[in-house]
Amino acid sequence: MWDGIIIGGGLAGLLAGIRASERGKRILIISEGVGSLTYSSGALDFGDVEQLQNREKHPYALLGEAPVRAGMDYLQMLFPNYQGTWGVTQDLLTPLGSPRKASLVPSGQNAEALQDAQQIVLMAPEGMKDFFPELIKTNLEKAYPQCIVYIHPFRVSAFESWYALGKSVTGMEYARYWQSKPGLEALKRVLYCMTQIFFPNQESIKNKKSVIIFPGLAATFSDPLKEVLSKAGLPVIEMTSFPPSASGHNLYCALKQKFKSLGGELLAGTGVQRIESQGKLCGKAIVRSKGRFTAFSARSFILATGGIFGGGIEVTAEAAQETVLGLPLYVPAEWTKSEFLGEQPYARMGIEVDSELRPINSRDKEVIFENLRVVGRMLAHWDPWSENCGGGVSLATGWFAGEKL
Amino acid sequence: MTEYQVVIVGGGATGVGILRDLSMRGISALLLEQGDLAHGTSSRFHGLLHSGARYAVKDPESATECIEENYILKRIAPHCISDTGGWFVQTQEDTPDYVEQWIEACAKAHIPTHEISPSAAYMKEPLLSKNVLRVFEVPDATVDGFKIVWANAKSARHYGGQYKTYHQVQRVVVEKERVVGVVTKNLLNGEEFMVHCDIVVNAAGAWASQIAGSIGIPLDVICDKGTLLAFNQRLFQRVINRLRPSGDGDIFVPHETITILGTTSQFVASAQENNPQEEEVKKLLSIGGHLLPGITKHRVIRAFSGVRPLHREDHDVTAVNEEEGRNVSRSFALIDHEIQEGVQGFISIVGGKFTTYRLMAEKVSDWAAAKLGNATPCRTATEDLLPEIPEYLQKKAAQLLPCAPVGKMLERLQEDAESVLMEIQRDPRKGQMLCECEMVSVAEVEKAAADVDTHHLADIRRKTRLGMGTCQGAFCTYRALPLLWQKKEKYDALQDELRDFLNQRWKGIRPILWGQQLRETELTRAIYASILQVGEN
């Protein structure tokens, strides 16, 4: 008998698992996929919390401010390399080199140093996929008009055979390489060569405030990498990348590792077929693996199956369905609007819950299962893309569910 | 003083067909198109090259035209056509009486039909409904509307014909009951100017009544909207028709890796009303399910609508209902406004269908040539639309690109592939697939972006198929940005190009937003709204 079973191992599920494990609970996470952090930038958005709290039924409104703050603090406590201050946003760069804001930013991505920089050297790894140095340079010059931007193209011998074939190297592959032993040495050489060209002596570094921008690099969770970068003598800013992203992936890996180090168990690669329940209590999660059905019992459950993108909600031409328990879904009558990146009602589809995140019937507001909490993208009445609060809702609800379990 | 002998209004298949035909006869001609070539009905249909069997019972004249043109186009434009063959399938719900009538009518129109047993049919098309009673093979084929229009334009240019895109004709200019030219507006810079000519050909399709209306001539073009669905797989190997009087949702047309299901029919007030609606999609799926059981399990990537410009000669039609769209003849009409309204040198070509575009062009060109005293005969039925792709290019392409994109690229670019291949040879990185769904290389998109008649990301899409595959632009839109940026003097700000393009793609996704395409949408919104923060700036 587990204290808690969490269905889904993305950001919200893992955070809930970590918090509950830390509180001494025996937790099993059953995760069919690998979450969607690898598709994210690695930075976490909270959106305009105050405004969203006033939006009826929004997860922030249900929880109130304290759990949202707690979610933010908790992630920073787990990973001190994530920077953020309540009510203040951090600067970082999009993959196109334009500035953006986010609430919690891996330290390496923090672009504050650009505010008063005078020189920028944009590192341009040969053949890097989805990376457009000339366009980035233009965007940087527009955003930081006081700066001169130089592009520094370079290549590394490890990928010579790829270059020769015209095969691109993804940011993920570069980032992984830099973390390897030969990669670390190569990085030292690359940085050294760059310094020789742009800053031949110490004077030239001091005279002008200079900043290095580096794509395809994710140093936040790697001490050896951070050490190499610190020796560059100049601030190095990582760019966020077009998916898949090493920074997002690293956060995912770090969360998983944290969960396991606290004694949590992760069953990966298989989903929960259904839940056996009695009355208002969930009892067993039935898992199908290697052709056999296995039942796992727990006192409490958390549903963190990632909504539409994660596979927790399946929509066919005829109907929408919550895939594990068949919970009732809020489905907006109007489905879409014409401006693609604006408000899209479909995105607010999800499970309606009470202030304890337990699923409720929309008609009588009665709790359906007393020992089940719903977190993250499975919740109704929010849209990460028009409200910019994907990280915030996942952290707040994940933390809350882990705290209450 | 005249600058051109003929001005053609409209850059669909008929318009470019006329441009080519006239140019081949040595008649100087300019084509004016308000958008990009093929942006209208010529790219918004199921891509069926009719055998004529569909019209055999109801409209024998059309049927005969179709079968003749079918053979001609297969001969002169093989690179635009996939000779898949087609089946007419009678299900248990379809009346046997009609079948006999149909067989006889096909024979009369010289459309070969060949019956095959249902069991043999299932071997070849395993997804086909098991409720099939009889199956007949006909020489249907599939045709790429974009390719054929571009091929005509390219060939016309080779013969000296000219065209201007994003040039809207404001009005036809008549002096002493005689056409002297048109006033056109360059929609990209707002400049208006007059083009002098002896003859104006109105080939504006669904927009034709506006052109005629500019000099007070009434032209009854019925706008009949047809909605279609694109499935993410090639579900059938050949065209599958339902053997019954034509109705909604009764044809599947495979194209490369996708399948198109068509078509609805609904009268609309104007050619602009081409937004596919949810109800139309539902109707298509429910009827299409008779031929393809479990139809909703197959991923739909997009819905799209075109507006058929149907012609009806009587002007006094008041009540029109949906069913009537199918009863108006699909044949075409050539209207000499000198005979009808006493305006010399003005002709409208209305109605017809894609399969007969060449024949329509021939008739118009014959008329224009006669007026101009040009006795050169039409050669479009015999002369290849484009020259064969030289063998050395095929070899070179096979060396430089993965095998799947080779054929696609050569068919799109023909001899222009040479410059793309040279570029890839010079810089192998440009051989990477910028659009992974449709397999379009960086070098090819770069070439399309630099083309003189490319002005928007959507123009690149029509030339290359960028953004038309499974991801519907999620990845390739981003990857095309630096290429647009390199030619930034030509394009709108990147932000606007990107937003317009995504909204255009969205238009076709909205009515089919479920399943995997809904997940794709979440990813696309994550990329552009969150990671790239496009909505913000």
Interface residues (C-beta under 8 A of the other chain):
Chain A: S36 Y39 S40 S41 D45 T94 P95 L96 S98 R100 G127 K129 D130 F132 E134 L135 T138 A164 L165 G166 K167 S168 T240 F242 P243 S245 G307 I308 F309 G311 E314 V315 T316 A317 E318 W335 T336 S338 E339 F340 L341 G342 Q344 Y346 A347 P384 W385 S386 N388 G390
Chain B: K282 L285 T296 I424 D427 P428 R429 K430 G431 Q432 Y478 R479 L481 P482 W485 Q486 R499 L502 N503 R505 W506 K507 R510 I512 L513 W514 G515 L518 R519 E522 L523 T524 R525 A526 I527 Y528 A529 S530 I531 L532 Q533 V534 G535 E536 N537
